[in-house]
């Protein structure tokens, strides 16, 4: 069959095969692309601030003067962003420093509660064990003595895997600012090179689609910001009504981390549960915290994200839920982060393909 292809068709097939090979290579290298993907997303978000600082302006006499050197603008924006991230991290540290000593003081009472209420319940099923600190220590010693080498092999294997994961996170956190700096510095040059690689007959069409996708992504970012603010207000107010002492920092942290699906919810709920356990007697406070976060997750998943984000990028609420599940299944945690913005870009392509299909002779024949 290739012998019957024209020279132009052979070139098209060659370049198509080459791009498919590149796409397959990128998919294979997915685990090491996370810092580059994260840096590219952040560069897209922060490039507007860099352009604003580096843009030439008119002085009081109406004369045009050069803007800030781009390298200085990038340094200022990157410093401000890193400062904001550190400030967000520091909102958690005081809460943990206040809660951990109190939690340690509660541990003996927790063991006493286990031995008083849980041990009799287990005894009814033929399991006789003391769940106070001495009993748990004896049980642990028996398990260690019985397991022997198998236990240590398992522990060492988990330490090795966990250590590799920690080193990977450290490498990612170190690499992202470096990649982000160079992407912001050469942002327009990189875009120009990408535009220059597009076949000339498709430049106008691809340019129109890129402008449309850029508008959708801007709408997505604004919608996501509104979701984060709404969640921060909801959790702060709800936890304050409950009477939690750390309601404001925990609520704000939960809302601001809402751009990472389930991370803000999980970390905020954990901190709130620990604070409720230390502050309130019994289990009523814990139940209220679980109820507050369950309602908040439902509000975010079925009202805020579909309405404030999905409608802005033209996605039906069901499409938003499907995109989160599909991208998460295909690409893991990075896919969850990219689900909605990638769906917005794909939606632009789908609209153009649909319009071309409706104009085709295949449809109108």
C-alpha positions in Angstrom: 0.0 0.0 0.0 2.8 2.6 0.8 4.0 2.2 -2.8 0.7 3.8 -4.0 1.0 6.8 -1.8 2.0 10.2 -3.3 5.1 11.9 -2.0 3.0 14.4 0.0 1.0 11.5 1.6 4.2 9.7 2.5 5.5 12.8 4.2 2.3 13.2 6.1 2.4 9.6 7.2 6.0 9.9 8.3 5.4 13.0 10.4 2.2 11.6 11.9 4.1 8.4 12.9 6.9 10.5 14.4 4.5 12.6 16.5 2.7 9.4 17.7 6.1 8.0 18.7 6.9 11.2 20.6 3.4 11.1 22.3 4.1 7.4 23.3 7.5 8.4 24.7 6.0 11.1 26.8 3.4 8.8 28.1 6.1 6.2 29.0 8.1 9.0 30.8 5.0 10.1 32.7 6.3 9.6 36.2 9.2 11.9 35.7 7.2 14.6 33.8 5.2 15.6 36.9 7.5 18.6 37.9 7.6 19.8 34.3 3.8 19.6 34.0 3.3 21.4 37.4 5.8 24.1 36.4 4.1 24.6 33.0 0.7 25.0 34.7 2.2 27.5 37.2 4.0 29.3 34.4 0.7 29.7 32.5 -0.9 31.1 35.7 1.9 33.5 36.6 2.9 34.7 33.1 0.3 37.5 33.1 1.9 39.0 36.3 5.4 38.8 34.7 4.1 40.5 31.5 2.4 43.2 33.5 5.7 44.1 35.3 7.8 43.9 32.2 5.4 45.9 30.0 6.6 49.3 28.7 4.7 52.3 30.1 4.2 56.0 29.5 5.8 58.4 31.9 4.2 61.7 33.1 5.5 63.5 29.9 3.8 60.9 27.7 7.0 59.4 26.6 7.3 55.6 26.3 9.8 54.1 28.7 11.0 50.5 28.9 9.4 48.2 31.5 11.2 46.1 34.1 13.8 43.7 32.8 12.0 40.3 32.4 14.5 38.5 34.5 13.8 40.8 37.4 10.0 40.6 36.8 10.3 36.8 36.9 12.4 36.9 40.0 9.8 39.1 41.8 6.8 37.1 40.8 8.5 33.8 41.7 9.6 35.2 45.1 6.1 36.4 45.8 4.6 33.0 44.8 7.1 31.0 46.9 6.4 33.4 49.8 2.7 32.7 49.5 3.3 28.9 49.5 5.5 29.2 52.6 2.9 31.4 54.3 0.3 28.8 53.6 2.5 26.1 55.0 3.2 28.2 58.1 -0.6 28.4 58.9 -0.5 24.6 59.5 2.7 24.5 61.7 1.2 26.5 64.7 -1.9 24.3 64.7 0.3 21.1 64.7 2.6 22.5 67.4 -0.4 23.2 69.6 -2.2 20.0 68.9 0.6 17.3 69.0 1.6 17.8 72.8 -2.1 17.8 73.7 -2.7 14.7 71.6 0.2 12.9 73.3 -1.3 13.7 76.7 -4.7 12.2 75.5 -3.1 8.9 74.4 -3.2 7.2 77.9 -6.9 8.1 78.3 -7.6 6.8 74.8 -6.0 3.5 75.7 -8.1 3.3 78.9 -11.3 4.0 76.9 -10.3 1.2 74.4 -9.7 -1.3 77.3 -13.0 -0.3 79.0 -15.4 -0.4 76.1 -13.8 -2.2 73.1 -12.2 -5.1 75.0 -15.5 -6.4 76.4 -17.0 -6.2 72.9 -14.1 -8.2 71.4 -14.4 -10.7 74.2 -18.0 -11.4 73.1 -16.5 -12.7 69.8 -13.8 -14.9 71.6 -11.0 -12.3 71.2 -9.5 -11.8 74.7 -6.9 -9.0 74.6 -6.2 -6.0 76.9 -6.1 -2.7 75.0 -4.4 -0.6 77.6 -0.8 0.6 77.0 0.7 -2.4 78.8 -1.5 -4.9 76.9 -0.8 -3.4 73.5 3.0 -3.4 74.3 2.8 -7.1 75.2 0.8 -7.9 72.0 3.3 -6.0 69.9 6.2 -7.9 71.5 4.5 -11.2 70.8 3.9 -10.3 67.2 7.5 -9.3 66.7 8.8 -12.5 68.3 6.4 -14.7 66.2 7.1 -12.9 62.9 10.8 -12.7 63.2 12.6 -12.2 59.9 9.4 -11.8 57.8 8.4 -8.8 59.8 11.8 -7.1 59.4 11.9 -7.9 55.7 8.5 -6.3 55.2 9.5 -3.3 57.3 12.7 -2.8 55.3 10.8 -3.1 52.0 8.3 -0.5 53.1 11.1 1.8 54.3 12.9 1.4 51.0 9.7 2.2 49.0 8.8 5.1 51.3 12.3 6.5 51.2 12.2 6.5 47.4 8.9 8.2 47.5 10.2 10.9 49.9 13.3 11.4 47.8 11.0 11.7 44.7 8.9 14.4 46.4 12.0 16.3 47.5 13.4 16.2 44.0 10.1 17.4 42.5 9.7 20.2 45.0 13.3 21.3 44.2 13.0 21.0 40.5 9.6 22.8 40.1 10.9 26.3 41.0 13.9 25.9 38.7 11.8 24.8 35.7 9.2 27.5 36.5 11.9 30.2 36.4 13.2 29.2 33.0 9.7 28.7 31.6 8.6 32.2 32.7 11.8 33.7 31.4 11.5 32.2 27.9 7.6 31.9 27.8 7.0 33.9 24.7 10.0 32.5 22.9 8.8 28.9 23.6 5.3 29.8 22.3 6.8 31.3 19.2 8.8 28.1 18.6 5.7 25.9 19.0 3.7 28.2 16.6 6.6 28.0 14.2 6.5 24.1 14.2 2.8 24.1 13.1 2.3 23.3 9.4 1.7 26.6 7.6 -1.7 25.6 6.2 -3.0 25.0 9.7 -1.5 28.1 11.4 -4.6 30.3 11.3 -7.0 27.5 12.4 -4.7 26.4 15.3 -4.2 30.0 16.3 -8.0 30.5 16.6 -8.4 27.4 18.6 -5.5 28.4 20.9 -7.1 31.8 21.6 -10.4 30.1 22.3 -8.7 27.6 24.6 -6.9 30.4 26.4 -10.2 32.2 27.1 -11.7 29.0 28.5 -8.7 28.3 30.7 -8.9 31.9 32.1 -12.5 31.3 32.9 -11.5 28.0 34.6 -9.0 29.7 36.8 -11.4 32.4 37.8 -14.1 29.8 38.6 -11.6 27.7 40.6 -10.6 30.8 42.6 -14.3 31.4 43.5 -14.7 27.8 44.6 -11.6 28.1 46.9 -13.0 31.3 48.4 -16.4 29.8 48.9 -15.0 26.7 50.6 -12.7 28.7 52.8 -15.6 30.8 54.0 -17.9 27.8 54.5 -15.4 25.7 56.5 -14.2 28.7 58.6 -17.8 29.7 59.5 -19.0 26.2 60.1 -16.1 25.2 62.4 -16.4 28.6 64.2 -20.1 27.9 64.9 -19.0 24.5 66.2 -16.7 26.3 68.6 -13.4 25.0 67.3 -10.5 27.1 68.5 -8.5 26.6 65.3 -11.5 27.2 63.0 -10.0 30.1 61.0 -6.6 28.6 60.0 -8.1 25.1 59.4 -11.0 26.5 57.4 -8.8 28.8 55.3 -6.3 26.0 54.7 -9.0 23.6 53.5 -10.4 26.2 51.1 -7.1 27.2 49.6 -5.9 23.7 49.0 -9.2 23.0 47.3 -7.6 23.3 43.9 -6.0 19.9 44.5 -9.0 17.5 44.6 -9.3 15.7 48.0 -6.0 17.1 49.4 -7.5 20.1 51.0 -10.5 18.1 52.2 -8.4 15.3 53.6 -5.8 17.4 55.4 -8.3 19.9 56.7 -10.6 17.2 58.0 -7.7 15.4 59.7 -6.6 18.7 61.5 -10.2 19.5 62.5 -10.7 15.9 63.9 -7.6 16.1 66.0 -8.6 19.6 67.3 -12.1 18.3 68.1 -10.7 15.3 69.9 -8.5 17.5 72.1 -11.1 20.2 72.7 -14.4 18.4 73.1 -15.3 15.6 75.5 -16.8 12.5 74.0 -17.5 11.8 70.3 -20.1 14.5 69.6 -17.5 17.1 68.4 -15.9 14.5 66.1 -19.3 13.6 64.6 -20.0 17.3 63.9 -16.6 17.7 62.2 -17.3 14.7 60.0 -20.8 16.1 59.2 -19.4 19.5 58.3 -16.7 18.1 56.0 -19.1 15.6 54.4 -21.6 18.4 53.6 -18.7 20.6 52.3 -17.5 17.9 50.0 -21.0 17.3 48.6 -21.4 21.1 48.1 -18.0 21.3 46.3 -18.6 18.2 44.1 -22.2 18.7 43.1 -22.8 22.5 43.3 -19.7 24.7 43.4 -17.4 22.9 40.9 -20.0 22.0 38.3 -21.7 25.5 38.5 -18.7 27.8 39.0 -16.1 25.9 37.0 -18.1 23.6 34.7 -20.5 26.2 33.4 -17.6 28.7 32.8 -15.7 26.2 30.6 -18.9 24.9 28.9 -18.9 21.5 30.6 -22.0 19.9 31.9 -21.9 18.9 35.6 -21.9 15.2 34.6 -19.0 15.9 32.2 -17.0 17.5 35.1 -17.5 14.4 37.3 -16.7 12.1 34.4 -13.5 14.1 33.5 -12.2 13.9 37.1 -12.8 10.1 37.2 -11.5 9.4 33.7 -8.3 11.5 33.9 -7.6 10.2 37.4 -7.9 6.6 36.2 -5.7 7.2 33.1 -3.0 9.4 34.7 -3.3 9.1 38.4 -3.0 12.2 40.7 -1.5 14.4 37.9 -4.6 13.5 35.8 -6.9 14.7 38.5 -5.1 18.0 38.5 -5.2 18.3 34.7 -8.8 17.0 34.3 -10.8 20.2 34.0 -8.3 22.4 32.2 -7.5 19.6 29.8 -11.2 18.9 29.2 -11.6 22.6 28.4 -9.0 22.4 25.7 -10.4 19.2 24.4 -13.8 20.8 24.3 -12.5 23.5 21.9 -11.2 20.8 19.6 -14.5 18.9 19.8 -16.5 22.0 18.9 -14.4 22.5 15.8 -14.5 18.9 14.8 -18.3 18.9 15.2 -18.6 22.0 13.1 -16.5 20.5 10.4 -18.6 17.3 10.5 -21.8 19.2 10.2 -20.4 20.9 7.0 -19.1 17.7 5.5 -20.6 15.9 2.6 -20.7 12.8 4.7 -23.3 14.4 7.0 -25.2 16.4 4.4 -25.4 13.7 1.6 
